Amino acid sequence: MKLKTVILTISIVATGFLFTGCSNKQAGIALEMNTDKDKCEVFFKRHSRDISICEIGDKENLINIDGIGAYSMATISNYNNSTAAGLQVAAEVTLRRNHNYFAIAYPKSISSFNGALVNTAEEYFKQCETNLARSLVFNLDPCGIHYSPRVANMTIVTYKEQPNDVLTFNANDVLNYLHKEKHFDSESSLGIYKIMN
């Protein structure tokens, strides 16, 4: 009888461990590209991207963001953690540059420069977060921002003042939403932020 109780207890603990997942810090990398169109095109060709984004780079500094989400054993959680990490890093780098607003330039599906009407954190999560229904039709990355389940990649442009011709996210509003909805990772580190030469 005691052996059955011990085996049952171990099974319950092991099952709980398997389904809770482990976590570690999320991190972010931001690479600011100068307005040099040739360097921009080399970078985007190397990363298999549409180089037309560099037309925007003629006028604005593009910042390439990698948001690395907290690890989970569940694939859907990995995608959603990195989706949140990408948006958090975009807001953080905007504020670090002493700017208040940012627009997503890449990927095209949520690009303000491509006619997307996504400019709040809530709209971003509605469009980009995955769920069981999406996973059943093999759509784990509805916005095309991931190059692995734990890494979301996007390119942004930051602004000090809100522009009239581009839909932008308010960086402070984004961080407030992330806090309120428990998507914010307080251990997040923007990590590497440099200007590409």
N, C-alpha and C positions, 0 to 999 in steps of 0.2 A: 504494500500500500504506500509506504514512504517513497519507494523508488518511482512509482507512478506520479506522485506529487512533485518530486524533484524534476523528473523529465518534463512534466507539464509546465512547471515554472520556468525551466530553461527554455522550452519551446516558445512560451509567451514572450519572454525577454528577448530572445533571438528574433522573433517575428517583429516585435516592436522596434528593435534596432534596424532591421532591414527596411522598414517602411518609413522611418522618420528621416533618414538621410543625415549626412554630416554637413557641416558648413565650415567655410573659411572666409577670409576677407574677400570682399569684392574690390576690384581695383580699376583704375582707368588710366589710359594713355592718351594724350592729346598731342598731335603733331601739327603745328601751325605752318602752313605753306605760304611763302611770300607770293606776291602777285606776278611772279615770273611764270608766264604761260608754258614755256618749254619744260621747266622743271615740274610743273603741275602735270603736264601730259605724260612725262616719263613715269611719274609716280603712279598715275591712274592706269597706264598701260601695264605696268609691272603688277598691279593688283587686279588686272582684268576688269577694269571699269570703263564705262562710257566716258571718253575724254571730253565730251561736250560740256561737262561740268566746269571745265577750265575756262570757259567763256565767262562764267560768273567770277572766276578767280582774277580776271583782268581788272575788275572793279573792286573786289573785296578780298580780304585774306580768308582763305578756306582753312578750316581746322578739321583734321581727320581724328575721329574719336573711336577708341576701342574701350568698350565697357565690359569688364569681366565680372560676371555674376557669381554669387556664392554657390558653392557646389551642393548638389543634392543627388541622391541616388535615383530620383525620378526625373526622366528626361524632360517632361513638361515643366517641372520646377526649374530645371537648368535654363531652359529657354526664357521663362518668365523672369527669373532672377537677372539674367543678362539684359533682357529688354529694359528692366528698371535701371540697371547699372548704366546702360548707354545714355538714358535720359538724365540720370543724376550727374554723370560726368559732363554732359553737354551744359547743364545749368551751372555746375561748379566752375568750369573753365570760362564760361561767359562772365561770371562774377569776378573771377580771378583777373580777368583782363580789364576790370572796372567798367564793364558793359552791363546792360540790364536785359537785353533781348537777344534771342538767337533764332535763326531760321534753319531748317534742315534742307540741305542742298542735295544730299544723297542718302538713301536710295530714292529713286524717282517715285516710287509708290506713295511716299509721304513727303515729297519735296515741295516746299513752298514755291520754288522756281518752276515747278512742273504742273502747277495748278491744284495741288492737294490742299484740302481745306482742314488740315490738322494743325491746330496751334494751341491746344491745351493738353495738359498731362492726361486728363480724363479721355479726350478723343484719341490720343496716342495709344493708351492702353486698350481702348475698345478696338482699335485697328490692329495693333501689333501683338497683344498678348495671345497666347495660345490656350486652348482648353481641350477637354476630352473629345468634344465633337469635331474640332478641327483636326485633332490627331488621327481620328478614325478615317478621315479622307486624306491623310498624309500631308496636311498643311500645318506643320509645326512652326513655320516661319512666314506668317501671312504678309509681313511688310518687307521681307527680303533683307533684313538687317544682320543676320547671323552668318558667320562663316564657320562656326561650330556651336553646339548647344550652349556653351558657357560664354561665348564672346559675341557681343553685338557691335557692329561697326556702322558708323554714319559720318557724314561730313556736314559741318555746320558753318554758318557765317554769323558773327556776332555784331551787335549794334549797341551804341551808347543810348541813342534815342530810338523810339519806335518808328520805323519807316512807314511811309504811306503806301508804297507799292508792293510790299511783301508781307505775307502773314507771318507773324513771329510768335514765339513762346516768350512769356515773361519768366525769366530765370528764377526770381524769388517765388512766384506763384507755383512754379514746377516743384521747387524744393518743399514748399508748404504742403502741396498735395501729396508728395512722396512721404512726408512725415505723417500726415493725417491718415493715409491709407496703408501705413506700415510697409511701404516699399523702400523707404530710405534705409540705407545701411550706415549706421553711425561709425562703423569701423572703415568706411570707405576711404580710400586714398586716391587722390587724383593721379598720383604717381608721376610719370614722366610727362613733362610739358615743355616742348622746345620748338624753336623756329627752325624750319628746314632751310638749309643753305644750299 
